[in-house]
């Protein structure tokens, strides 16, 4: 299969993961437990994979040496906590607003966060200037979010609080990717970085789950017997990591991002059309918002590509 099609498919997988995790959360009526199940299952799978991929252990040794030499601050190893936070928000918000609006809002959050990440030089290569084109692109994606929900802004039909949290989740991902990029520079093995993320993310979710139980703020219930696909969120995450780590090396980060975002937006729209949650309906506002979101990403990406060529 062509790499560009695989990049698009990887974006569809992000939308599928949001739907499966959201459905699990809805059936459990507990977003925190659903996030823990998703992250925990992913941890089990990637731990098993580490038994057959020698490079993962080599990457862990390199990472340990970097921390001991203080080349990499130890606190940045907790990037997986951001991933755990993202999934915890995802599992609770998708049942309320649907995959498509969640995707639009989270991508807008990522776009805005990328301005701060680049300005602070968190991805390596020094600090980068915030250009007018990128600010325009970020503002465009925010407008796309507002347009997507324009026909549903009322207390009975849509929670703007939920949309705002989806945007926050996207911003969290933006910072997580920056930290993971720094970790990857030392491990030179993306699966090692992924394993670290799953370990810290699962530990983070487990800690707050236990704390919630002890303080009687939450309780765990028995897992439902089906349908089977509600338990695929962790597996999708692991497969997505395998796809992205391979494809990026050939297509580059920018091309991969543009293709995968397109796949995520179209995929989320199709999911909400064919397998919607109870509170979701498709409107031209939403479709237009999706088109605007992708246009905003293209505007920001085009500028980044021009800078890279200079």
N, C-alpha and C positions, 0 to 999 in steps of 0.2 A: 504494500500500500504506500502511496506517495506520502512524504513527510508533511506536506502542507495539509493534507486531509487528516493525518494523525493529530496535527496541532489543533485543528478544528474540533476533532473528536474529543480531545482532552478538555476543551472548553465545555462541550456538552456533558462530560463526566462531572464537572464541577456543579452544573445544574442538577444532574441526577443525584449527586450526593446530598445537595440541599433538600431535594424532595424526599429521599429515603430517610434522612435524619429527622426531617420535619414530621413525617408520618409516624416514625417511631415515637417521637416526643408526644404527638397527639394521642396515640394509643396508650402510652404510659401516663399521660397527663403530668409529665415530669421532664422538663427540658434538661435538667442537670443529669439525671440518670441516663437519658438518651445520649447525651454528649459523652458520658463516661463509657457507655457500651460501645459507641462508635470509635472513640479513641483507643479504648482497650482492645477491641478486636483488631484494629490496625497495628497496635503494638505487638500482638501475638503473631500476626502474619509477617511483619518485618523482622521480628526476632528469629522466626524460623528461616527466613530468607538469609539472615546473617550467617547461618550455619553452612550455607552453600556458596556464599560470596566472600572470598578471602579479603577482598579490598576493604570491606567494612571494618574488619579488625585493624587493618593497617591504618586506616583513616583515624580510628579511635586512638591509636598510639601516637600519631602525629598531633592530634588535638590535645592530648594530655601533655605532650612536650611543650606545645605552644602556651598552654596555661601556666605550666611550671616556669617557663622562661618569661612570663608576663607579657608575651607578645599579643595575647588575647585576654582581655579582662574576663574573669571567671563568670561574672554576672550575665554576660552575653550568652552563656550556655543555656540560659533559661528562656530562650526564644520560644520554645515549645509551649510555655505558659500562655503566650499570646495566641498560639494556635488553639489551645484549649479554650481560651476565652472566645475566640471566633466561633468555634463549633457550639459552645454553650449558647451564644446569642442566636446562631443559625437555627438550632433546634427549637428555640422558643418563638422566633419571629416568623419563620416560613409558614407555619400553620395559620398565622394571623393575616399575613399580607400576600402570600403566594410566592412562588419561585421567581417569577418575572420581575415584580416590583423589588423583591429582595436583591436580585442580581443588579438591577439598575442602581439602587441605592448604595450597595456595597462597592460597585465599580466607581461610583462618584466619590465615595470615601477614599478608595485607593488612589484615585487621581489627585485629590486634594492633598492627601498625606505624602504623595510622592514629591510634591513641591518642598515640603519641610525636610524630607529625607535627603533629597539631593542638595538642598541649601546647607544642611549640616554636614554633608560629606559622609553620610553613614554607609554608603555602598562602596566606599573605597574610591581612590582616584582623586581625592580632594573635593573641596566644596564646589558646587555648580551654581551659576547664576540663575535666578528665576526670571525667565524671559516673558515678554508680553504674550507670546503665543501660548505658552503653557498655562499662564494665568487665565487666558481666554478659554482654553480647553477645559480647565477645571470649573470655571464658571458655567460653561456650556453644559457640563454633566450635571451640575446642581440644578440648572433650569430643567433639564431632562427629567430629573426626579420629580420636581414640582408638577410638570406637565403630566407625567405618568399617573399621578394620583389626583389630578385636578377634578375628576368627576366623582371622587370618592372621599373628599374631605368633609367628613362630618363624623360626629362621635359614634354614630350607629354603624357606620360602614367601614371605617378605616381608622386605625390608631396612628397618628403622626409620630407618636412616641416610638412605635414599633419601627416606622420608616427611619427615624433618626438613629435608632440603635443599629439598624442594618447598615447605615452609613458609617457608624462608629466601628462596626465589625470590619468593614472594608479598610478603614484607616489602620486598624490593628494589623491586618494582613500586610499592608504596605511597610510597616515597621518590622514585622516579622521577617519578611523577605530580605530586608536590608541586613538584619542581624544574621540570617542564614547565609547570606552572601559572604559576610565576613568570616563565618565559621568555615564555609566551604573553601576559602582561600588556604586554610591550614589543613583540613582533612583531605582535600583533593579527591573526595569521594562523596557524591551527593547522597548515597544511601546511608552513610555514617551520620551525616547531618539529619537525615530523616529519622533514623533510629533515635538519635538524641532528642529530636522534637517530640516523638511519640512517648518517650520515657518521661520527659519533664511535663508534657501536656497531660498525660494520664495521671501522673502523681499529683499535679495541680488540681485536676478535677476530682480525684479521689479524696484529697484533703478537704475540699469544700463540701463534698458530698457527706463525709463523716461529720464535719462541723455542723452541717445543716440538720443531720439526723439528731446529733447530741443536743442541739438547741431547739429541736422540734419545729424547725422552719421548713423541713421537707421530710419525706419518707419514701423509701423504695418499695416498689410493688413487683410482683412476679412478672417476668417477661412473657409477652403473648407468644403463642405458638406459631403465629403467622400473620400475614403472608411472609414468605421467606425473604422477599426483597427488602424489607425494612431493616434487615441486619447487614446490608451490603455497604453501608456508608464507609466503614473502616477499610474494607477491601478496595473500594473505589479510590480512596485516598492513596493507598499504597500503589495501585496501578497507575494513577495519575502521576505520582512521583517518578515511577519508572519511565513513563512516556516522556514527561517533560525533561527529565535529566538527560535523556538520549537525544530528543529532537532539538533542544536548545543548542546543543553542540554543533549541529549542522545548519540550522536555520538562523541562529542568533536570537538574542533575547527580544529584540524589538519585533521582528517578524513573527516569532512565536506568540508574543503577547497580543499583537493585533489579530492574529488568526484565532487564538484561543478565546479572546474576549468576544469575537464574532460568534464563535460556536456556543459560548455560554449564553449569550443574549437570545440567539435564535432557539437554542435548546430549551431555555427557560420558558420562552413563549409557547413552544409546542407542548411542553409538559403541562403548563397551566391550561392549555386548550384541551388536551386529550385526557389528562389525569389531574384535574384541579383539586385543591383543597376546598373545604366547604365554603369559605368566605371569598373565593376568587371568581372574577369574571373578566373576560377580555374586552377591551374597548379600544377605539382608535386613539384615545389619549395615551394608553399604554404602548401601543404599537409605535406611535410617533415618538414617544419618550425613549423607546429602545433604539430607534434609528438615530435620534439626537445623541444618545449616549455613545454609540459607536462612532459617530462623526466627531464627537469631542475627543475620544481616544485617538482617532486618526490624526486630528489636528496636533495634539500633543506629541504623538509618535513621529509625525513628519518632521517636526522641529528637532526632535532628538536625533533623528537620522541625519539631518543636515549638519548638526553640530559634530556628529561622529565622523563625517566625511572630511571635515576641515582639518 
